[in-house]
Amino acid sequence: MVIDRTQIKTELLERIHGRFPELEHHEFRGDEMFTVAAEKLVEVMRYLKEACGFDMLLCVSAVDHLGEEPRFEVHYTITQAETGVNLLVRVPAPGETPSVPSLVPVWRSANWLEREQFDLMGVNFEGHPDLRRIMMWEDYPYHPLRKDFPVAGVETETPGVAFTEKAPTHGAPFTTAPGGRTAAEREPRSRS
């Protein structure tokens, strides 16, 4: 059986626009994207799952637009497993302490995906059943994937608990030396 993804996408877009005409829609290189206000997120995502057949949450990520407002966006990639049709849902999250509703009540798989974004980007997911850090230690005051976090890391004051030198990227493979040489020569391990 041949799946006509173009026809499926067309029908889905009509259904979504019919139910939520206020949603901002973009298409880029065949990828369909909707921008949803945080207060409508759970309602929209539940509709996409139950009425439109998007049965899998693939990814939760966040973007830091440092110097712009809203500073953050949370991105959700969902798919129809049977057809392979994907949809990106973007949610603006303004301020220094961004917050959006948790999607754990809609997709259980959101649990660890949201915790990762909480830990590394500082996004709060309201109503999450167990929102705590999973990569950095609990009292670590920074969010390492934010654009204002220094690439070389920061000094910490927690000896015996964590790094006492610059952390977490000190000496990492992506901390390269500047210069006009090849990428392999700029890589720290090549200098040892």
C-alpha positions in Angstrom: 0.0 0.0 0.0 1.4 3.4 -1.0 0.8 6.2 1.4 0.0 9.6 -0.1 1.5 11.9 2.6 0.7 15.0 0.6 -3.0 14.1 0.7 -2.9 13.2 4.3 -1.2 16.5 5.2 -3.7 18.5 3.2 -6.6 16.8 5.0 -4.9 17.2 8.4 -4.2 20.9 7.9 -7.9 21.5 6.9 -9.0 19.7 10.0 -6.6 21.6 12.3 -7.5 25.0 10.7 -11.2 24.2 11.0 -10.9 23.5 14.8 -8.2 26.1 15.6 -8.4 28.9 13.1 -6.3 31.2 15.4 -3.2 29.1 15.1 -0.3 30.6 13.1 0.8 28.1 10.4 4.1 27.9 8.5 5.5 25.5 6.0 9.2 25.3 5.4 10.6 22.8 2.9 7.7 20.4 3.4 7.6 20.6 7.2 4.4 21.9 8.7 4.7 24.1 11.8 2.0 25.6 14.1 2.6 28.3 16.7 0.4 27.7 19.8 -0.1 30.0 22.8 0.9 28.3 26.1 -2.6 28.5 27.5 -4.0 26.5 24.5 -1.1 24.0 24.3 -2.7 21.0 26.2 -6.1 21.4 24.3 -4.4 21.6 20.9 -2.1 18.7 21.6 -4.9 16.5 22.9 -6.9 17.2 19.8 -3.9 16.4 17.6 -3.5 13.1 19.4 -7.1 12.0 19.7 -8.7 13.5 16.6 -5.8 13.7 14.1 -3.9 10.5 14.9 -0.6 12.0 16.0 0.1 9.1 18.3 3.8 9.7 19.1 5.7 12.6 20.7 9.2 12.3 19.2 11.0 15.3 20.7 10.7 18.2 23.0 13.4 20.9 22.5 13.8 24.6 23.3 15.4 27.5 21.5 17.0 30.5 23.2 16.6 33.7 21.2 18.9 35.8 23.6 18.2 39.5 23.1 14.7 39.0 21.7 11.3 38.7 23.3 9.9 36.1 23.7 13.3 34.8 24.5 12.4 31.2 24.5 10.4 28.8 22.3 9.5 25.2 23.2 9.3 22.9 20.2 7.3 19.6 20.1 7.7 17.2 17.2 4.8 14.8 16.9 4.2 12.0 14.3 1.6 9.6 13.0 3.6 6.4 13.3 1.6 4.6 10.6 1.9 7.3 7.9 5.1 9.0 8.9 3.5 12.4 8.8 5.3 14.8 11.2 4.2 18.1 12.7 6.2 20.7 14.6 4.3 22.7 17.3 6.1 25.8 18.7 5.2 27.5 21.9 6.6 31.0 22.7 7.8 31.2 26.3 8.7 34.8 27.3 11.0 36.0 30.1 14.0 34.8 32.0 12.0 32.0 33.7 10.0 30.5 30.8 7.0 28.4 31.6 4.6 26.2 29.6 2.1 23.5 30.7 3.4 20.0 30.9 2.2 17.5 28.3 2.7 14.4 30.5 -1.1 14.1 30.8 -1.3 13.8 27.0 1.9 11.8 26.3 3.7 9.9 29.1 6.8 10.1 27.0 6.9 13.9 27.7 8.1 13.2 31.2 11.9 12.8 30.6 11.9 15.0 27.5 10.5 17.9 29.6 12.9 17.2 32.4 15.8 17.5 30.0 14.7 20.9 28.8 14.1 22.0 32.4 17.6 21.0 33.3 19.5 22.3 30.4 17.4 25.3 29.3 15.6 26.3 32.5 12.1 25.9 31.0 9.5 25.2 33.8 6.7 22.7 32.8 3.7 23.5 35.0 2.0 20.5 36.3 4.9 18.1 35.6 4.7 15.2 38.1 8.5 15.1 38.9 10.3 18.1 37.5 13.9 17.9 38.7 17.3 17.9 37.1 18.5 14.7 35.4 22.0 15.7 34.0 23.3 18.5 36.2 23.3 18.2 40.0 20.2 19.5 41.9 21.7 22.8 43.2 23.6 23.7 40.0 22.5 27.4 39.4 22.9 27.5 35.7 21.3 26.0 32.5 24.2 25.0 30.2 22.3 25.2 26.9 21.3 28.8 27.3 23.1 31.2 25.0 24.3 33.3 27.9 26.2 30.3 29.4 29.9 30.6 28.6 31.2 27.9 26.2 34.2 27.3 28.5 32.0 26.8 31.5 31.9 28.6 34.9 33.7 28.2 38.2 31.7 26.4 40.8 31.7 26.6 44.6 30.7 23.0 45.4 33.9 21.0 46.0 33.3 17.3 46.7 29.9 17.5 45.0 30.8 18.5 41.5 33.4 20.2 39.4 35.6 22.7 41.1 37.2 24.0 37.9 35.3 25.4 35.0 32.4 23.1 34.2 31.0 21.3 32.4 32.9 21.9 29.1 36.5 22.5 30.3 38.6 20.6 27.8 35.7 19.1 26.0 36.1 18.1 22.3 34.1 21.1 21.2 36.3 23.6 23.0 38.6 24.3 20.1 41.6 26.6 19.6 41.1 29.5 17.2 43.1 29.7 14.0 43.2 29.0 10.3 44.1 25.4 10.6 41.9 22.4 9.9 39.2 21.4 12.3 41.1 18.3 13.2 44.1 20.4 14.2 42.0 22.8 16.3 40.5 20.0 18.3 42.1 19.8 21.8 42.9 16.0 21.6 45.1 16.6 18.6 47.4 18.8 20.7 48.3 16.2 23.3 
